[in-house]
Amino acid sequence: MTPRLTPRLTTTADAALAPLGALAALGAFTRATPALLAERELLRRIDHKYVLDRARLGELLGALAAEYAVLPVGEGGAAIYQNLYFDTPELRCFHDHRRGRRIRHKVRIRHYPDRELSFLEVKTKRSEVITDKQRRRIDFSREQLDAVDLAFLREHTGELAGALAPAVRVDYRRVLLFHPRLPERLTIDLGLEAGRGDDRAPLGALAIVEIKRAPGGAPRTPAMRALAALGVRERSLSKYCAAMALIHPTVRHNRLRPALRVLHGLQGLQGLQGLQGS
């Protein structure tokens, strides 16, 4: 029997769900069916990212309840996500993102403890708009790359594959919403925490909202309108890069400072105190 992966989330993640007043609003949503979940996989898509003070999450969910369906999973509707990101010793993936290179990759193993599933995933940014994701299922909880994994990575990242090693963990809880008619899904991540070895860095009282929609779909969706009504602007933000900036504060991240300052302003992260002069 495959061993059950022990959640790596600390009490920070629990605090993100307690009190559960905001997530109680999920009770007003219809339930997403397995067929809808499959239709909204959106491995090729356009991503829009927003950072929201968790205290306003109830307002957002209330505005979305009539338009979206929720995937009923995990505690209070929020599933555990555990991610192990890979990079080269020179942090090429991180720096390619930081420099805005046209073709850049993120490589991770993602665990879904609530469903006992694990995947090896490659996300490739081919323009400032389009993101492609490729993934293959692996044994639940496995984090060692085998020959088949490396072949998969070579297929999608080329020579980068041979230099990859674990770089940072990013754990959180996620709410998943799906539009029943538009090719769109919405994720809301709570209780984010970055880690490497024994070092942990919580991202505190915020929610990261991502709208994922099919290319050519509606340019302005109900979720975008709801966020605009709350005064929440779209941000360029990578959870991986934010985690690397926290866990590796000496790496260059000048181009990430606007997004990191948003996080800093929301919760006063200790790890970001030196950003103004970095």
Sequence and secondary structure as in RCSB ss.txt:
>XXXX:A:sequence
MTPRLTPRLTTTADAALAPLGALAALGAFTRATPALLAERELLRRIDHKYVLDRARLGELLGALAAEYAVLPVGE
GGAAIYQNLYFDTPELRCFHDHRRGRRIRHKVRIRHYPDRELSFLEVKTKRSEVITDKQRRRIDFSREQLDAVDL
AFLREHTGELAGALAPAVRVDYRRVLLFHPRLPERLTIDLGLEAGRGDDRAPLGALAIVEIKRAPGGAPRTPAMR
ALAALGVRERSLSKYCAAMALIHPTVRHNRLRPALRVLHGLQGLQGLQGLQGS
>XXXX:A:secstr
          HHHHHHHSS TTGGGGGGSEE  HHHHHHT  SEEEEEEEEEEGGGHHHHHHHHTTT EE   SB
TTBEEEEEEEEE TT HHHHHHHHT SSEEEEEEEEETTTTEEEEEEEEE SSSEEEEEEEEE TT  S  HHHH
HHHHHHHGGGGGG EEEEEEEEEEEEEE SSSSEEEEEEEEEEEEETTEEEE  SEEEEEEEE TTS SS HHHH
HHHHTT  EE   HHHHHHHHHSTTS  GGGHHHHHHHHHHH  GGGTTGGG 
